[in-house]
Amino acid sequence: MDNTASQIIQTFGNKLRIRCSGLLVQNDRILLVKHQYLGGGQNYLWAPPGGGVEFGDTIQESLYREFLEETGLVIQIKHFSFVNEFLDPPLHAIELFFVVEQQGGILQTGYDPEMSEDQQIISEIAFWSIDELKQEPQVNLHQCLHNCTTWEELLSLQSYLK
């Protein structure tokens, strides 16, 4: 097993994590982050920006921090949308999704402070259209994007996804 994959398991695996993520749609495109060594197929996963809730931080504080770390953007949270359970042993997370809007910052590929500098898993950020998502293998997309046919549909979800 590769050193980065081992660090992912050591850092995030074999425990239940609480995560928060933001759905940012601008100009009919959604902002996604490419994580290496996650997902299937080509060993990467495109997912909305977000990350772990740290002890002592509110979920909102965590989402602001994670969005800035991963994308360079400052956001405002509009509303809570849905809960997703991610279970791909040894990884297990309860993910809280929020609809957000950009308030400032400069879009740039960020980093994951829980990973060492030479083993960063964030490799790219990009805005995607619905048509572009349909061209990507589902195994390389976060499961909340699998059945997405319109952004309105995604942004109006109010349920538990599994």
MARBA-3410 file (N, C-alpha, C, O; in Angstrom, 1 decimal):
162
0.9,-1.2,0.0,0.0,0.0,0.0,0.9,1.2,0.0,1.9,1.3,0.7 ~ 0.5,2.2,-0.8,1.2,3.5,-0.9,1.2,4.2,0.4,0.3,4.1,1.2 ~ 2.3,5.0,0.7,2.4,5.8,1.9,1.2,6.7,2.1,0.7,6.9,3.3 ~ 0.8,7.4,1.1,-0.3,8.3,1.2,-1.6,7.6,1.6,-2.4,8.0,2.4 ~ -1.9,6.5,0.9,-3.1,5.7,1.2,-3.0,5.2,2.7,-4.0,5.2,3.4
-1.8,4.8,3.1,-1.7,4.4,4.5,-1.9,5.5,5.5,-2.6,5.3,6.5 ~ -1.5,6.7,5.1,-1.7,7.9,6.0,-3.2,8.2,6.0,-3.7,8.6,7.1 ~ -3.9,8.1,4.9,-5.4,8.3,4.9,-6.1,7.4,5.8,-6.9,7.8,6.6 ~ -5.7,6.1,5.8,-6.3,5.1,6.7,-6.0,5.4,8.2,-6.8,5.4,9.0 ~ -4.7,5.8,8.4,-4.3,6.1,9.8,-5.0,7.3,10.3,-5.4,7.4,11.5
-5.2,8.3,9.5,-5.7,9.6,9.9,-7.3,9.6,10.0,-7.9,10.1,10.9 ~ -7.9,9.0,9.0,-9.3,9.0,8.9,-10.1,7.7,9.1,-11.3,7.7,9.3 ~ -9.3,6.6,9.0,-10.0,5.3,9.0,-10.3,4.7,10.4,-9.8,5.2,11.4 ~ -11.2,3.7,10.3,-11.5,2.9,11.5,-12.2,3.7,12.6,-12.0,3.4,13.8 ~ -12.9,4.7,12.3,-13.6,5.6,13.2,-14.7,6.3,12.5,-14.6,6.5,11.3
-15.7,6.7,13.2,-16.8,7.5,12.6,-16.5,8.9,12.7,-16.1,9.4,13.8 ~ -16.5,9.6,11.6,-16.2,11.0,11.5,-17.4,11.8,11.2,-18.3,11.4,10.5 ~ -17.5,13.0,11.7,-18.6,14.0,11.4,-17.9,15.0,10.4,-16.9,15.6,10.7 ~ -18.5,15.1,9.2,-18.0,16.1,8.2,-19.1,17.1,7.8,-20.3,16.8,8.0 ~ -18.7,18.2,7.3,-19.6,19.2,6.8,-19.1,19.6,5.4,-17.9,19.7,5.2
-20.0,19.8,4.5,-19.6,20.1,3.1,-20.6,21.2,2.6,-21.7,21.4,3.0 ~ -20.1,22.0,1.6,-20.8,23.1,1.1,-21.1,22.9,-0.4,-20.2,22.5,-1.2 ~ -22.3,23.1,-0.8,-22.8,23.1,-2.2,-22.8,24.5,-2.8,-23.7,25.3,-2.4 ~ -21.8,24.8,-3.6,-21.7,26.1,-4.2,-21.9,26.0,-5.7,-21.1,25.5,-6.4 ~ -23.0,26.6,-6.1,-23.4,26.6,-7.6,-23.3,28.0,-8.0,-24.0,28.9,-7.5
-22.5,28.2,-9.1,-22.4,29.5,-9.7,-22.5,29.4,-11.2,-21.8,28.5,-11.8 ~ -23.2,30.2,-11.9,-23.3,30.1,-13.4,-23.6,28.7,-13.9,-23.0,28.2,-14.8 ~ -24.5,28.1,-13.2,-25.0,26.7,-13.6,-23.9,25.7,-13.5,-23.9,24.7,-14.3 ~ -22.9,25.9,-12.6,-21.8,24.9,-12.4,-21.6,24.8,-10.9,-21.7,25.7,-10.1 ~ -21.2,23.5,-10.4,-21.0,23.3,-9.0,-19.5,23.2,-8.8,-18.7,22.6,-9.6
-19.0,23.7,-7.7,-17.6,23.6,-7.3,-17.3,22.3,-6.6,-18.0,21.9,-5.7 ~ -16.3,21.6,-7.2,-15.9,20.3,-6.6,-14.4,20.2,-6.4,-13.6,20.9,-7.1 ~ -14.0,19.4,-5.5,-12.6,19.2,-5.2,-12.2,17.8,-5.5,-12.9,16.8,-5.2 ~ -11.0,17.6,-6.2,-10.6,16.3,-6.6,-9.6,15.8,-5.5,-8.6,16.4,-5.2 ~ -10.0,14.6,-4.9,-9.2,14.0,-3.8,-8.6,12.7,-4.4,-9.2,11.8,-4.8
-7.2,12.7,-4.4,-6.5,11.5,-4.8,-6.6,10.4,-3.8,-6.8,10.7,-2.6 ~ -6.5,9.2,-4.2,-6.5,8.0,-3.3,-7.9,7.7,-2.7,-7.9,6.9,-1.8 ~ -8.9,8.4,-3.1,-10.3,8.1,-2.6,-11.1,7.7,-3.8,-10.7,7.9,-5.0 ~ -12.2,7.1,-3.6,-13.1,6.7,-4.7,-12.6,5.4,-5.3,-11.7,4.7,-4.8 ~ -13.2,5.1,-6.4,-12.8,3.8,-7.1,-12.3,4.2,-8.5,-11.8,5.3,-8.8
-12.4,3.2,-9.4,-12.0,3.4,-10.8,-10.5,3.9,-10.9,-9.6,3.1,-10.7 ~ -10.4,5.2,-11.2,-9.0,5.8,-11.3,-8.4,6.2,-10.0,-7.4,7.0,-10.1 ~ -9.0,5.9,-8.9,-8.4,6.2,-7.6,-8.4,7.6,-7.2,-7.5,8.2,-6.6 ~ -9.5,8.3,-7.5,-9.8,9.7,-7.1,-11.3,9.9,-7.0,-12.1,9.1,-7.4 ~ -11.6,10.9,-6.3,-13.0,11.2,-6.0,-13.2,12.8,-6.1,-12.5,13.5,-5.5
-14.2,13.2,-6.9,-14.6,14.6,-7.0,-15.8,14.7,-6.0,-16.7,14.0,-6.0 ~ -15.7,15.7,-5.1,-16.7,15.9,-4.1,-16.8,17.4,-3.8,-15.9,18.2,-4.0 ~ -17.9,17.8,-3.2,-18.1,19.2,-2.8,-17.0,19.5,-1.7,-16.7,18.6,-0.9 ~ -16.6,20.7,-1.6,-15.6,21.1,-0.6,-16.2,20.8,0.8,-17.3,21.1,1.1 ~ -15.3,20.4,1.7,-15.7,20.1,3.1,-14.7,19.3,3.8,-13.7,18.9,3.3
-15.0,19.0,5.1,-14.1,18.2,5.9,-14.6,18.0,7.3,-15.8,18.3,7.6 ~ -13.7,17.5,8.1,-14.1,17.1,9.5,-14.4,18.3,10.4,-13.8,19.3,10.3 ~ -15.4,18.0,11.3,-15.7,18.9,12.3,-14.7,18.6,13.5,-14.7,17.5,14.0 ~ -14.0,19.6,13.9,-13.0,19.5,15.0,-13.7,19.7,16.3,-14.6,20.5,16.5 ~ -13.3,19.0,17.4,-13.8,19.1,18.7,-13.7,20.6,19.1,-12.6,21.2,19.0
-14.7,21.2,19.6,-14.8,22.5,20.1,-15.2,23.6,19.1,-15.5,24.7,19.4 ~ -15.2,23.1,17.8,-15.7,24.0,16.7,-17.2,23.7,16.4,-17.6,22.6,16.5 ~ -17.9,24.8,16.1,-19.3,24.5,15.6,-19.2,24.0,14.2,-18.1,24.1,13.5 ~ -20.3,23.4,13.7,-20.3,22.9,12.3,-20.1,24.1,11.4,-19.4,23.9,10.4 ~ -20.7,25.2,11.7,-20.6,26.4,10.8,-19.1,26.8,10.7,-18.6,27.1,9.6
-18.5,26.9,11.9,-17.0,27.3,11.9,-16.2,26.3,11.1,-15.3,26.7,10.4 ~ -16.5,25.1,11.2,-15.8,24.0,10.5,-16.0,24.2,9.0,-15.0,24.0,8.2 ~ -17.2,24.5,8.6,-17.4,24.6,7.1,-16.7,25.8,6.6,-16.1,25.7,5.5 ~ -16.7,26.9,7.3,-16.0,28.1,6.8,-14.5,27.8,6.7,-13.9,28.1,5.7 ~ -14.0,27.1,7.7,-12.5,26.8,7.7,-12.2,25.8,6.6,-11.3,26.1,5.8
-13.0,24.8,6.4,-12.7,23.8,5.4,-12.8,24.4,4.0,-12.0,24.1,3.1 ~ -13.8,25.2,3.8,-14.0,25.8,2.4,-12.8,26.7,2.1,-12.3,26.6,1.0 ~ -12.3,27.5,3.1,-11.2,28.3,2.9,-9.9,27.5,2.6,-9.1,27.8,1.7 ~ -9.7,26.5,3.4,-8.5,25.6,3.3,-8.5,25.0,1.9,-7.4,24.9,1.2 ~ -9.6,24.4,1.4,-9.6,23.6,0.2,-9.7,24.5,-1.1,-9.3,24.1,-2.1
-10.4,25.7,-1.0,-10.7,26.4,-2.2,-10.2,27.8,-2.2,-10.2,28.5,-3.3 ~ -9.8,28.4,-1.0,-9.4,29.8,-1.0,-10.6,30.7,-0.9,-10.4,32.0,-0.9 ~ -11.8,30.2,-0.9,-13.0,31.0,-0.9,-13.6,31.2,0.5,-13.6,30.4,1.4 ~ -14.2,32.4,0.7,-14.9,32.8,1.9,-16.4,32.6,1.5,-16.8,33.1,0.5 ~ -17.1,31.9,2.3,-18.5,31.6,2.0,-19.5,32.1,3.1,-19.1,32.5,4.2
-20.7,32.2,2.7,-21.8,32.4,3.6,-22.7,31.2,3.5,-23.0,30.7,2.4 ~ -23.2,30.6,4.7,-24.1,29.5,4.7,-25.5,30.0,4.5,-26.0,30.8,5.3 ~ -26.2,29.5,3.5,-27.6,29.9,3.2,-28.5,29.0,4.1,-29.4,29.5,4.8 ~ -28.4,27.6,4.0,-29.2,26.8,4.8,-28.7,25.3,4.7,-27.9,24.9,3.8 ~ -29.1,24.6,5.7,-28.8,23.2,5.8,-29.6,22.4,4.7,-30.8,22.8,4.5
-29.0,21.4,4.1,-29.8,20.7,3.1,-30.0,19.3,3.4,-31.2,18.9,3.5 ~ -29.0,18.4,3.5,-29.2,17.0,3.8,-28.1,16.4,4.5,-27.0,16.9,4.6 ~ -28.3,15.1,4.9,-27.3,14.3,5.6,-27.0,13.1,4.7,-27.9,12.5,4.0 ~ -25.7,12.8,4.6,-25.3,11.7,3.8,-24.4,10.8,4.7,-23.6,11.3,5.4 ~ -24.6,9.5,4.5,-23.7,8.5,5.2,-22.8,7.9,4.2,-23.2,7.3,3.3
-21.5,8.2,4.4,-20.4,7.6,3.6,-19.8,6.4,4.3,-19.3,6.6,5.4 ~ -19.9,5.3,3.7,-19.4,4.1,4.3,-18.7,3.3,3.3,-19.3,2.6,2.4 ~ -17.3,3.3,3.4,-16.5,2.5,2.5,-15.3,2.1,3.3,-14.2,2.7,3.3 ~ -15.5,1.0,4.1,-14.5,0.6,5.1,-13.1,0.6,4.5,-12.8,0.1,3.4 ~ -12.1,1.2,5.3,-12.2,1.6,6.7,-12.7,3.0,6.9,-12.6,3.5,8.1
-13.2,3.7,5.9,-13.7,5.0,6.1,-15.2,5.0,6.3,-16.0,4.3,5.7 ~ -15.6,5.9,7.3,-17.0,6.0,7.7,-17.2,7.4,8.1,-16.6,7.9,9.1 ~ -18.2,8.1,7.5,-18.5,9.5,7.9,-20.0,9.8,7.8,-20.7,9.3,6.9 ~ -20.4,10.6,8.7,-21.7,11.2,8.6,-21.5,12.6,8.1,-20.7,13.4,8.7 ~ -22.0,13.0,6.9,-21.7,14.2,6.2,-23.0,15.1,6.2,-24.1,14.7,5.8
-22.8,16.3,6.7,-23.8,17.3,6.7,-23.6,18.3,5.6,-22.6,19.0,5.5 ~ -24.6,18.4,4.7,-24.4,19.3,3.5,-25.2,20.6,3.6,-26.4,20.6,4.1 ~ -24.6,21.7,3.3,-25.2,23.0,3.3,-25.1,23.7,2.0,-24.1,23.5,1.2 ~ -26.1,24.4,1.6,-26.1,25.3,0.5,-25.3,26.6,0.9,-25.7,27.2,1.9 ~ -24.3,27.0,0.1,-23.5,28.1,0.4,-23.4,29.1,-0.8,-23.7,28.7,-1.9
-23.0,30.3,-0.5,-22.7,31.2,-1.6,-21.3,31.9,-1.3,-21.0,32.0,-0.1 ~ -20.7,32.3,-2.3,-19.3,32.9,-2.2,-19.5,34.3,-1.7,-20.3,35.1,-2.2 ~ -18.7,34.7,-0.7,-18.7,36.1,-0.2,-17.3,36.8,-0.5,-17.3,38.0,-0.4 ~ -16.3,36.0,-0.9,-15.0,36.6,-1.1,-14.0,35.5,-1.4,-14.3,34.4,-1.6 ~ -12.7,36.0,-1.3,-11.6,35.0,-1.5,-11.3,34.9,-3.0,-11.9,35.4,-3.9
-10.2,34.2,-3.3,-9.7,33.9,-4.6,-9.6,32.4,-4.8,-9.0,31.7,-4.0 ~ -10.3,31.9,-5.8,-10.3,30.4,-6.1,-8.9,29.9,-6.3,-8.3,30.4,-7.3 ~ -8.5,28.9,-5.5,-7.2,28.3,-5.7,-7.3,26.9,-5.1,-8.0,26.6,-4.1 ~ -6.5,26.0,-5.7,-6.4,24.6,-5.1,-5.8,24.7,-3.7,-4.7,25.2,-3.6 ~ -6.5,24.2,-2.7,-6.0,24.3,-1.4,-5.3,23.0,-0.9,-4.6,22.4,-1.7
-5.4,22.7,0.4,-4.7,21.7,1.0,-5.5,21.0,2.1,-6.5,21.6,2.5 ~ -5.0,19.9,2.6,-5.6,19.2,3.7,-4.6,19.2,4.8,-3.6,18.5,4.8 ~ -4.8,20.0,5.9,-3.8,20.1,7.0,-3.7,18.9,7.8,-2.7,18.7,8.5 ~ -4.6,17.9,7.6,-4.5,16.7,8.4,-3.5,15.7,7.7,-3.1,14.7,8.2 ~ -3.1,16.0,6.4,-2.2,15.2,5.7,-0.8,16.0,5.6,-0.8,17.2,5.6
0.3,15.2,5.6,1.6,15.8,5.5,1.8,16.6,4.2,1.1,16.3,3.2 ~ 2.7,17.5,4.2,2.9,18.3,3.0,3.3,17.5,1.7,2.8,17.8,0.6 ~ 4.0,16.4,1.9,4.4,15.6,0.8,3.4,14.5,0.4,3.6,13.7,-0.5 ~ 2.2,14.5,1.2,1.2,13.5,0.9,-0.2,14.2,0.8,-1.2,13.6,1.3 ~ -0.2,15.3,0.2,-1.5,16.0,0.0,-2.4,15.2,-1.0,-1.9,14.7,-2.0
-3.7,15.2,-0.6,-4.6,14.4,-1.5,-5.5,15.3,-2.3,-6.2,14.9,-3.3 ~ -5.5,16.6,-2.1,-6.3,17.6,-2.9,-5.4,17.9,-4.1,-4.3,18.5,-3.9 ~ -5.9,17.6,-5.3,-5.0,17.8,-6.4,-5.6,18.8,-7.4,-4.9,19.3,-8.3 ~ -6.9,19.2,-7.3,-7.5,20.1,-8.3,-8.9,20.5,-7.7,-9.5,19.8,-6.9 ~ -9.3,21.7,-8.2,-10.6,22.2,-7.9,-11.2,22.7,-9.2,-10.5,23.2,-10.1
-12.5,22.5,-9.4,-13.1,22.9,-10.7,-14.6,23.1,-10.5,-15.2,22.4,-9.7 ~ -15.2,24.0,-11.3,-16.6,24.1,-11.5,-17.1,23.1,-12.6,-16.5,23.1,-13.7 ~ -18.1,22.3,-12.3,-18.6,21.3,-13.2,-20.0,21.6,-13.6,-20.8,22.1,-12.8 ~ -20.4,21.4,-14.9,-21.7,21.4,-15.3,-22.4,20.1,-15.1,-21.7,19.1,-14.9 ~ -23.7,20.0,-15.2,-24.4,18.7,-15.1,-23.9,17.8,-16.3,-23.7,16.6,-16.0
-23.8,18.3,-17.5,-23.4,17.5,-18.6,-22.0,16.9,-18.4,-21.7,15.8,-18.7 ~ -21.1,17.7,-17.8,-19.7,17.2,-17.5,-19.8,16.1,-16.5,-19.0,15.1,-16.6 ~ -20.6,16.2,-15.5,-20.8,15.2,-14.4,-21.2,13.9,-15.1,-20.7,12.8,-14.7 ~ -22.1,14.0,-16.0,-22.6,12.8,-16.7,-21.5,12.0,-17.4,-21.7,10.8,-17.7 ~ -20.5,12.7,-17.8,-19.4,12.1,-18.6,-18.4,11.4,-17.6,-17.6,10.5,-18.1
-18.4,11.7,-16.4,-17.4,11.1,-15.4,-18.0,9.8,-14.8,-19.2,9.8,-14.5 ~ -17.2,8.8,-14.7,-17.7,7.6,-14.1,-18.2,7.8,-12.7,-17.6,8.5,-11.9 ~ -19.4,7.3,-12.3,-20.0,7.6,-11.0,-19.1,7.2,-9.9,-19.1,7.8,-8.8 ~ -18.3,6.2,-10.1,-17.4,5.7,-9.0,-16.4,6.8,-8.6,-15.8,6.7,-7.5 ~ -16.2,7.8,-9.4,-15.3,8.9,-9.1,-16.0,10.2,-8.7,-15.4,11.2,-8.7
-17.3,10.1,-8.5,-18.1,11.2,-8.0,-18.7,10.9,-6.6,-19.1,9.8,-6.4 ~ -18.7,11.9,-5.8,-19.4,11.7,-4.5,-20.8,11.3,-4.8,-21.5,11.7,-5.7 ~ -21.3,10.4,-3.9,-22.6,9.8,-4.1,-23.8,10.7,-4.2,-24.8,10.4,-4.8 ~ -23.6,11.9,-3.6,-24.7,12.9,-3.7,-24.9,13.4,-5.1,-25.9,14.1,-5.4 ~ -23.9,13.2,-6.0,-24.0,13.7,-7.3,-24.4,12.6,-8.3,-24.6,12.9,-9.5
-24.6,11.4,-7.9,-24.9,10.3,-8.8,-26.2,10.4,-9.6,-26.2,10.1,-10.7 ~ -27.2,10.8,-8.9,-28.5,10.9,-9.6,-29.0,12.3,-9.9,-30.1,12.6,-10.1 ~ -28.0,13.2,-9.9,-28.3,14.6,-10.1,-28.6,15.0,-11.5,-27.8,14.7,-12.4 ~ -29.8,15.5,-11.8,-30.2,15.9,-13.1,-30.3,17.4,-13.3,-30.2,17.9,-14.4 ~ -30.5,18.1,-12.2,-30.5,19.6,-12.2,-29.9,20.1,-10.8,-29.9,19.3,-9.8
-29.4,21.3,-10.9,-28.8,21.8,-9.6,-30.0,22.1,-8.6,-29.8,22.0,-7.4 ~ -31.1,22.5,-9.2,-32.3,22.8,-8.3,-32.6,21.6,-7.5,-32.9,21.6,-6.3 ~ -32.6,20.4,-8.1,-32.9,19.1,-7.5,-31.9,18.9,-6.4,-32.3,18.5,-5.2 ~ -30.6,19.1,-6.6,-29.6,18.8,-5.6,-29.7,19.8,-4.5,-29.7,19.4,-3.3 ~ -29.9,21.1,-4.8,-29.9,22.1,-3.8,-31.2,22.1,-2.9,-31.2,22.7,-1.9
-32.2,21.4,-3.4,-33.5,21.3,-2.6,-33.6,20.0,-1.9,-34.6,19.7,-1.2 ~ -32.6,19.1,-1.9,-32.6,17.9,-1.2,-32.8,18.2,0.3,-32.2,19.1,0.8 ~ -33.7,17.4,0.9,-33.9,17.5,2.4,-34.2,16.2,2.9,-35.3,15.8,3.3 ~ -33.1,15.4,2.9,-33.3,14.0,3.4,-32.0,13.4,3.9,-31.0,14.0,4.0 ~ -32.1,12.1,4.2,-31.0,11.3,4.5,-30.6,10.4,3.3,-31.4,9.7,2.8
-29.4,10.6,2.9,-28.9,9.8,1.7,-28.0,8.7,2.2,-27.3,8.9,3.2 ~ -28.1,7.6,1.6,-27.2,6.5,1.9,-26.9,5.7,0.7,-26.1,4.7,0.8
END
